[in-house]
Amino acid sequence: MPSNQPAAESDRVREVALLVETDSSWGRSVTRGVADYARRFGPWNLLIENWGYSQRWSLPDRWQGDGMIARISTPLQLARLRQRKLPVVNVDDLFENLTDVGAVLTNEAERAGLALDHLRGKGFRHFGYFAPPSQEYSKRCGQEFVAAVKQAGFECQVYKPGYRSGRHINRGEEQHRVKRWLDHSPRPLAVLAVDAPRGRQLAEICRLEGIRVPDEVAILAGNGDELLCDVCTPPLSSITVASQRIGYEAAALLDRLMEGKSAPKRPIRVSPLGVISRQSTDMLAIDDQLIVRALRFIQTHAFRGIVVDDVLADVPVSRRYLEREFNRYFGRPPAEEIRRIRLDRGKELVTHSDLSIEEVATACGYSGATQFGVAFRKRFGQTPLAYRRHVMKR
């Protein structure tokens, strides 16, 4: 990164504290993103403490630093950071609108949209949000999901157990409260859990109470912890947030702040990468078996370049009926569902593979890179190559 500092000053090793827990996949990925930036644009010496979220962090008394990247979760932490009078970048949204602190956060509106899109794509019409009171996360994820559900014309059942964050509830009492909430919610219910630990908690309670997942309650975790999602029964679907990217962008912002730039007035919002579908949402909550058949046909053959006429050739319904029922169940016509499935796969391949854009286009059922590029840009606002560079930049 260009710098206006004299050569001797720009060559100095900067001391940067990274105050993010290392006991979660999210925290480790953020750390990896910061380290990626430091290797490329340093030299930086990173102060990284091995600690868990519940332990809280502290800085050595004699530490003389240049800047800090932190997950600010309490007023005391914020006060201690401000006492240092150093540039700070926050990577958590428990505290917002801090004019003296930079922020790089997940785009919660996009996360809510991904969640609802995935769940509606399974045919669900009843939705819930599960986030037991805690000081570990903000209310923003739930607020955005509830807003997205209501905008789509549905109601969202929010888990409200009747106690505040910080109060200890034993497992038996929590299980009773969750069971009561589920019993008063319509089924089949599609639930967004705030994160993987709470998604796994909900799945465990459902198992103990004899509630079938995903047949009666489908569960989608708001972030991905590969280990927790895989060992859950059944394996837990999850949203992949770009935590490594958050770390990288936080380091880039801190670099600018250490050069004397002012913190931006609004947080930098990083888009989540997508949904990893596992067994906890693997069902179709649709009564109409002809529409189920049509959707299964699309899911199976979308990457072969099919059009709506191919669906109608396999499913004995009229075009008008197919269009009407797809709009009723999924909020989009069958042609849009075909495009969505193709482009979601294209986005995943652009992000997580080394395939050329031409190869990605072919794998997604497009006739060539140009046709794919036009559709991709219309959906995601960038060309496939620009998106790859943006997401994979290190």
PyMOL commands that set and color helices and strands:
alter all, ss='L'
color gray80, all
select helices_A, chain A and resi 7-10+25-41+53-55+75-84+108-120+140-151+171-183+196-208+226-231+243-258+279-281+289-304+308-314+319-330+334-352+357-363+369-380+384-392
alter helices_A, ss='H'
color red, helices_A
select strands_A, chain A and resi 14-19+44-48+67-70+88-90+102-106+127-130+156-158+189-193+217-221+237-240+268-270+274-276
alter strands_A, ss='S'
color yellow, strands_A
deselect
rebuild
show_as cartoon
